[in-house]
Amino acid sequence: MIQRIQTVYLLIVALLAAILPFFLHLWLDAKGEEFFAKYDILVSSAFYMISALALIAIFLFKNRQNQFVVNRLNMILNLFLLGFFVYRSLNLSGETLVSEKGIGMLIPVFSIVFLVLANRAIKKDEDLVKSVDRLR
């Protein structure tokens, strides 16, 4: 399980989504206060769901097709969260509510990149198993 590269990628996604949003601010408001994911229950629950899906995908190592599907669902959830961040930063721009964007808004982008790398490795493993089955 751990010797496969997709497990490392999925572990990175789980750590990115579970730890970083609570240490890196998402944006600064007009008063200069940092806004973290822990201040909004929907954002923090989305990050926890991303982390949980990555951990579930790690333990689905015996069934590569289900692991691939769970990673796709995780990518969709990351895209929704990224879309929410983009909407929030564009809709509330200026000095009204969101003053400066934080580095925490890029966490879904990094998660998507690592999920794509994990899916590519899963696909490579699946192709290898299919090629071995043809030789039997």
DOLOMI-530034 format. One record per residue (C-alpha): residue in three letters; z, y, x. Coordinates in steps of 0.02 Angstrom, whole numbers, padded with zeros to 5 digits, always signed. Layout:
BEGIN
alaZYX/...
end
This chain:
BEGIN
met+00000+00000+00000/ile+00052+00131+00130/gln-00077+00076+00256/arg-00217+00143+00147/ile-00272+00323+00175/gln-00277+00363-00012/thr-00090+00329-00020/val-00062+00463+00111/tyr-00173+00585+00014/leu-00082+00548-00148/leu+00087+00568-00063/ile+00031+00739+00001/val-00018+00788-00177/ala+00150+00729-00243/leu+00243+00830-00111/leu+00133+00983-00137/ala+00165+00983-00324/ala+00349+00936-00320/ile+00415+01046-00180/leu+00303+01193-00136/pro+00294+01284-00305/phe+00480+01311-00299/phe+00478+01387-00124/leu+00314+01484-00127/his+00301+01624-00253/leu+00157+01624-00376/trp+00146+01813-00391/leu+00243+01973-00376/asp+00276+02073-00533/ala+00269+02263-00550/lys+00450+02278-00493/gly+00414+02183-00333/glu+00511+02028-00387/glu+00440+01860-00340/phe+00393+01743-00483/phe+00421+01559-00446/ala+00369+01407-00548/lys+00551+01373-00594/tyr+00553+01531-00701/asp+00424+01462-00823/ile+00456+01292-00903/leu+00272+01257-00938/val+00216+01291-00760/ser+00358+01190-00685/ser+00327+01045-00805/ala+00141+01048-00760/phe+00185+01036-00575/tyr+00305+00893-00612/met+00172+00802-00712/ile+00049+00821-00567/ser+00177+00748-00449/ala+00219+00605-00568/leu+00036+00561-00592/ala+00011+00556-00404/leu+00160+00440-00384/ile+00098+00330-00526/ala-00071+00319-00442/ile+00012+00264-00280/phe+00093+00117-00369/leu-00071+00067-00453/phe-00139+00009-00285/lys-00177-00165-00352/asn-00292-00098-00488/arg-00411+00023-00405/gln-00504+00067-00565/asn-00345+00125-00651/gln-00295+00219-00493/phe-00463+00307-00496/val-00441+00355-00681/val-00264+00420-00653/asn-00328+00527-00510/arg-00463+00598-00623/leu-00332+00642-00755/asn-00230+00724-00619/met-00381+00827-00567/ile-00406+00884-00746/leu-00223+00936-00757/asn-00241+01031-00593/leu-00396+01118-00660/phe-00302+01171-00817/leu-00161+01239-00711/leu-00283+01329-00598/gly-00371+01400-00750/phe-00204+01462-00816/phe-00168+01547-00650/val-00340+01629-00647/tyr-00320+01687-00827/arg-00147+01754-00790/ser-00204+01848-00635/leu-00361+01921-00714/asn-00292+01960-00886/leu-00132+02042-00826/ser-00199+02128-00672/gly-00146+02298-00614/glu+00030+02364-00616/thr+00075+02305-00791/leu+00145+02132-00757/val+00061+02050-00607/ser+00055+02159-00455/glu+00012+02042-00312/lys-00049+01863-00311/gly+00051+01738-00211/ile+00002+01590-00105/gly+00078+01472-00232/met-00073+01497-00345/leu-00176+01396-00220/ile-00072+01237-00236/pro-00186+01164-00373/val-00338+01195-00261/phe-00261+01098-00117/ser-00207+00961-00237/ile-00383+00944-00304/val-00453+00929-00128/phe-00332+00790-00083/leu-00365+00701-00249/val-00551+00704-00215/leu-00520+00632-00042/ala-00410+00496-00118/asn-00543+00453-00247/arg-00674+00442-00111/ala-00564+00320-00014/ile-00532+00218-00172/lys-00719+00209-00204/lys-00748+00153-00026/asp-00618+00014-00046/glu-00696-00040-00211/asp-00869-00049-00132/leu-00800-00151+00012/val-00720-00276-00108/lys-00881-00290-00208/ser-00983-00321-00050/val-00863-00458+00004/asp-00874-00538-00168/arg-01063-00547-00153/leu-01048-00652+00005/arg-00945-00787-00080/
end
